[in-house]
Amino acid sequence: MKKSIFILMFLFLTALVFGKVKGVKHVVLIGLDGWGAYSVPKAEMPNLKKLMEEGAYTLKKRSVLPSSSAVNWASMYMGAGPELHGYTEWGSQVPELPSRILDEDGIFPTVFGLLRRQRPEAEIGCIFEWGGIAYVVDTLAMNYVLHVKNASEKPEETVRYAVDYIQWARPTLVNIVFDNPDHVGHVEGHDTPAYYRKLKELDDYIGQIVEAVKDAGILEKTIFIVTADHGGIKKGHGGKTMQEMETPFIISGKGVKNGYEIQESMMQFDVAATIAYIFDIPQPQVWIGRPVRSAFK
């Protein structure tokens, strides 16, 4: 009897520590603002493409409408669309529509808040360049929040902070959000030589983040996700073209299939659902996101 109780307790604690995908203790979510899926075949991004070869991916993930920033970052974090979470515009700082429900922090439930409540001891962080992220990411659920305000003058600052944080904190979940290639897209144009030069630079940052995880000794227990809020066309976004709406989703690491192209349809809010699935966090009823289960072994 005592042995049976011990086994049940062990299994319960193991589920709390590792989650749904066996052996995973860390997720690194990297966001590239304004990164259109159309660019991936043409981009010089060897670090990203290695993650694709060693993991699973789709170039068909769709943004919610409008195909702009705050509404899509909110959907990525909140597991639902603007009709439910209420953030509807490029620069939404509060919901323009009443959120269907509010959590204990007074906002629509985010994957960060859900993880915090299930695992109070979890290390959760967010490092970002565009200030609008702070209004949708649920900073109250975070141990570490850093807005890198001088990224346009010192673009390497963000990745330096991210590398440092990963190495000393070994976060359970960290979100690193770059304000490019969107900034270059607005100034020089999407699908331009300048846009691809910026993607090459960002790929180097991705490589540094992967190396930091390795140096921290947690690579074998980590899943990487690299994705975007929206794409772009000419010098803008927000419309209904596929260049604006289709974004990449790359997932790689512990428990993920190798070289697998995801065939099932995927929406922005499925990112939160997939992270919740990895950590075995029950989704709130109001979420409509679905985890991409086919990506896992």
C-alpha positions as CSV (number, residue, x, y, z in Angstrom):
1,M,0.0,0.0,0.0
2,K,2.7,2.4,1.0
3,K,4.7,1.5,-2.1
4,S,1.6,2.3,-4.3
5,I,1.2,5.6,-2.7
6,F,4.9,6.4,-3.2
7,I,4.6,5.5,-6.9
8,L,1.6,7.7,-7.4
9,M,3.3,10.6,-5.6
10,F,6.4,10.2,-7.8
11,L,4.3,10.2,-11.0
12,F,2.4,13.3,-9.9
13,L,5.6,15.2,-9.0
14,T,7.2,14.1,-12.3
15,A,4.3,15.5,-14.2
16,L,4.6,18.8,-12.4
17,V,8.3,19.0,-13.1
18,F,8.4,17.8,-16.7
19,G,4.9,18.3,-18.2
20,K,3.3,16.7,-21.1
21,V,6.3,16.3,-23.3
22,K,8.6,14.0,-21.3
23,G,11.9,15.5,-20.2
24,V,11.1,19.1,-21.1
25,K,11.8,21.7,-18.4
26,H,12.4,24.8,-20.5
27,V,10.8,26.6,-23.4
28,V,12.5,29.5,-25.3
29,L,10.0,31.5,-27.3
30,I,11.7,33.8,-29.9
31,G,9.5,36.3,-31.7
32,L,10.6,38.2,-34.8
33,D,8.2,41.1,-35.4
34,G,7.1,41.4,-39.0
35,W,8.7,38.2,-40.2
36,G,6.7,36.9,-43.2
37,A,6.8,33.2,-44.1
38,Y,7.4,34.1,-47.8
39,S,11.0,35.1,-46.8
40,V,12.2,31.8,-45.4
41,P,13.2,30.0,-48.6
42,K,15.2,33.0,-49.7
43,A,16.7,34.1,-46.4
44,E,20.3,33.3,-45.4
45,M,19.4,31.9,-41.9
46,P,21.5,28.8,-41.3
47,N,20.8,28.7,-37.5
48,L,17.1,28.9,-38.1
49,K,17.2,26.3,-40.9
50,K,19.1,23.9,-38.6
51,L,16.3,24.2,-36.1
52,M,13.9,23.4,-38.9
53,E,15.9,20.4,-40.0
54,E,16.1,19.1,-36.4
55,G,12.6,20.0,-35.5
56,A,9.1,20.6,-37.0
57,Y,7.8,23.6,-38.9
58,T,5.1,25.3,-40.9
59,L,5.2,28.3,-43.1
60,K,1.4,28.5,-43.1
61,K,0.6,29.8,-39.6
62,R,-1.9,32.6,-40.0
63,S,-2.2,35.8,-38.1
64,V,-5.5,37.0,-36.7
65,L,-7.0,40.2,-38.3
66,P,-5.8,42.9,-38.4
67,S,-2.4,41.6,-39.3
68,S,-0.6,43.9,-36.9
69,S,1.3,43.8,-33.7
70,A,-0.5,44.1,-30.4
71,V,-3.6,42.1,-31.5
72,N,-1.3,39.3,-32.7
73,W,1.1,39.2,-29.8
74,A,-1.9,39.1,-27.5
75,S,-3.4,36.2,-29.5
76,M,-0.1,34.3,-29.4
77,Y,0.1,34.7,-25.6
78,M,-3.7,34.4,-24.8
79,G,-4.7,31.4,-26.8
80,A,-7.7,33.1,-28.4
81,G,-8.6,35.8,-31.0
82,P,-9.5,39.5,-30.6
83,E,-13.1,38.7,-30.4
84,L,-12.4,37.1,-27.0
85,H,-9.4,38.8,-25.5
86,G,-10.5,42.2,-26.8
87,Y,-7.1,43.6,-28.0
88,T,-8.0,44.6,-31.6
89,E,-5.5,47.1,-32.9
90,W,-1.8,47.6,-33.8
91,G,-1.0,49.5,-30.6
92,S,-3.7,48.2,-28.1
93,Q,-2.7,48.8,-24.5
94,V,-6.0,47.8,-23.1
95,P,-8.8,45.8,-24.6
96,E,-11.0,47.8,-26.9
97,L,-13.7,45.1,-26.4
98,P,-14.4,43.8,-22.9
99,S,-12.3,40.6,-22.4
100,R,-14.6,37.6,-22.1
101,I,-13.1,36.7,-18.8
102,L,-10.3,38.0,-16.5
103,D,-7.8,36.1,-14.4
104,E,-6.4,37.0,-11.0
105,D,-4.2,39.6,-12.5
106,G,-7.2,41.4,-14.1
107,I,-6.4,40.4,-17.7
108,F,-7.4,37.7,-20.1
109,P,-5.6,34.5,-19.2
110,T,-2.1,34.2,-20.7
111,V,0.2,31.2,-21.0
112,F,2.6,33.0,-18.6
113,G,-0.1,33.5,-16.0
114,L,-1.3,29.9,-16.3
115,L,2.3,28.6,-15.8
116,R,2.8,30.8,-12.8
117,R,-0.3,29.5,-11.1
118,Q,0.5,25.8,-11.8
119,R,4.2,26.2,-10.9
120,P,4.7,29.0,-8.5
121,E,8.5,28.2,-8.4
122,A,8.9,28.6,-12.2
123,E,11.3,31.2,-13.6
124,I,9.5,33.2,-16.2
125,G,11.0,36.1,-18.2
126,C,10.4,38.4,-21.1
127,I,13.0,40.5,-22.9
128,F,11.6,42.8,-25.7
129,E,12.3,45.8,-27.8
130,W,8.9,47.1,-28.8
131,G,7.2,48.7,-25.8
132,G,3.8,47.5,-26.7
133,I,4.7,44.0,-25.6
134,A,4.5,45.1,-22.0
135,Y,0.7,45.6,-22.3
136,V,-0.2,42.1,-23.5
137,V,2.4,39.8,-22.0
138,D,1.2,39.7,-18.3
139,T,4.2,41.2,-16.6
140,L,2.7,40.3,-13.2
141,A,3.4,36.7,-13.9
142,M,7.1,37.3,-14.6
143,N,10.2,37.0,-12.5
144,Y,12.1,39.1,-15.0
145,V,10.9,41.8,-17.4
146,L,13.3,43.9,-19.5
147,H,12.3,46.5,-22.2
148,V,15.5,47.1,-24.3
149,K,14.8,50.7,-25.3
150,N,18.0,51.4,-27.3
151,A,17.8,48.4,-29.6
152,S,17.8,50.6,-32.8
153,E,21.1,52.2,-31.8
154,K,22.6,49.0,-30.3
155,P,20.8,46.0,-31.9
156,E,23.1,43.5,-30.2
157,E,21.9,44.6,-26.7
158,T,18.8,42.5,-26.7
159,V,20.6,39.2,-27.4
160,R,23.3,40.1,-24.9
161,Y,20.7,40.5,-22.2
162,A,18.9,37.3,-23.3
163,V,22.1,35.3,-23.2
164,D,23.0,36.6,-19.7
165,Y,19.5,35.8,-18.4
166,I,19.4,32.3,-19.8
167,Q,22.8,31.5,-18.4
168,W,22.2,32.7,-14.8
169,A,18.5,32.0,-14.5
170,R,17.9,28.9,-16.6
171,P,14.3,30.0,-17.1
172,T,11.4,27.7,-17.3
173,L,9.8,29.9,-20.0
174,V,11.4,32.9,-21.6
175,N,10.0,35.1,-24.4
176,I,12.6,37.1,-26.4
177,V,11.0,39.5,-28.9
178,F,12.9,41.5,-31.5
179,D,11.4,44.5,-33.2
180,N,12.8,43.4,-36.5
181,P,12.6,42.7,-39.4
182,D,9.4,44.8,-39.0
183,H,11.3,48.1,-38.4
184,V,13.4,47.5,-41.6
185,G,10.2,46.5,-43.4
186,H,8.6,49.9,-42.6
187,V,11.7,51.9,-43.6
188,E,13.2,50.0,-46.5
189,G,10.3,47.6,-47.4
190,H,9.5,44.0,-46.9
191,D,11.1,41.5,-49.3
192,T,14.0,43.9,-50.0
193,P,17.8,43.4,-49.7
194,A,17.8,45.3,-46.5
195,Y,15.1,43.0,-45.1
196,Y,17.1,40.0,-45.8
197,R,20.3,41.5,-44.4
198,K,18.4,42.0,-41.2
199,L,17.1,38.4,-41.2
200,K,20.7,37.3,-41.5
201,E,21.6,39.4,-38.5
202,L,18.7,38.0,-36.5
203,D,19.7,34.5,-37.4
204,D,23.1,35.2,-35.7
205,Y,21.2,36.2,-32.6
206,I,19.1,33.0,-32.7
207,G,22.4,31.1,-32.9
208,Q,23.7,32.9,-29.8
209,I,20.5,32.1,-27.9
210,V,20.8,28.4,-28.8
211,E,24.5,28.5,-27.7
212,A,23.5,30.1,-24.4
213,V,21.1,27.3,-23.7
214,K,23.8,24.8,-24.4
215,D,26.3,26.7,-22.2
216,A,23.7,26.8,-19.4
217,G,23.6,23.0,-19.5
218,I,19.9,22.8,-20.3
219,L,19.9,22.0,-24.0
220,E,18.7,18.5,-23.6
221,K,15.7,19.6,-21.6
222,T,14.7,22.6,-23.8
223,I,12.3,23.3,-26.6
224,F,12.8,26.3,-28.9
225,I,10.0,28.0,-30.7
226,V,10.7,30.7,-33.3
227,T,7.7,32.6,-34.8
228,A,6.2,36.0,-35.6
229,D,3.2,38.2,-35.1
230,H,2.6,39.0,-38.8
231,G,4.4,39.5,-42.1
232,G,4.2,42.5,-44.4
233,I,4.0,43.8,-47.9
234,K,5.8,46.8,-49.4
235,K,6.3,49.1,-46.4
236,G,3.3,48.1,-44.3
237,H,1.0,45.4,-42.9
238,G,-2.4,45.1,-41.3
239,G,-4.3,43.9,-44.4
240,K,-5.5,40.5,-45.8
241,T,-2.7,39.4,-48.2
242,M,-0.9,36.2,-47.5
243,Q,2.4,38.1,-47.4
244,E,1.0,39.9,-44.3
245,M,-0.9,37.0,-42.7
246,E,1.3,33.9,-43.2
247,T,4.1,33.6,-40.6
248,P,6.6,30.8,-39.8
249,F,6.4,28.5,-36.8
250,I,9.5,26.5,-36.0
251,I,9.6,24.2,-33.0
252,S,12.8,22.2,-32.2
253,G,14.3,20.4,-29.2
254,K,13.5,17.7,-26.7
255,G,10.6,15.4,-27.8
256,V,10.0,17.1,-31.2
257,K,10.0,15.3,-34.5
258,N,13.0,15.8,-36.8
259,G,12.5,17.5,-40.2
260,Y,8.8,17.3,-40.0
261,E,6.6,19.8,-41.9
262,I,3.4,20.4,-40.0
263,Q,0.4,19.7,-42.2
264,E,-2.4,20.7,-39.9
265,S,-3.8,24.2,-40.0
266,M,-2.3,26.6,-37.5
267,M,-3.4,30.0,-36.2
268,Q,-1.7,32.5,-34.0
269,F,-3.5,31.5,-30.8
270,D,-2.3,27.9,-31.3
271,V,1.2,29.0,-30.0
272,A,-0.1,29.5,-26.5
273,A,-2.0,26.2,-26.6
274,T,1.2,24.4,-27.8
275,I,3.3,25.8,-24.9
276,A,0.5,24.9,-22.5
277,Y,0.5,21.3,-23.9
278,I,4.3,21.1,-23.4
279,F,4.0,22.0,-19.8
280,D,0.8,20.0,-19.3
281,I,-1.2,23.0,-18.3
282,P,-5.0,22.7,-18.6
283,Q,-6.4,25.3,-21.0
284,P,-9.1,27.6,-19.8
285,Q,-12.4,27.0,-21.5
286,V,-12.3,30.4,-23.1
287,W,-9.2,29.5,-25.1
288,I,-9.8,28.4,-28.7
289,G,-6.2,27.5,-29.5
290,R,-5.2,23.9,-30.2
291,P,-1.8,22.4,-29.5
292,V,0.2,21.2,-32.6
293,R,0.4,17.7,-31.3
294,S,1.6,16.3,-34.6
295,A,5.0,18.0,-34.1
296,F,5.9,15.8,-31.2
297,K,7.3,12.3,-31.2
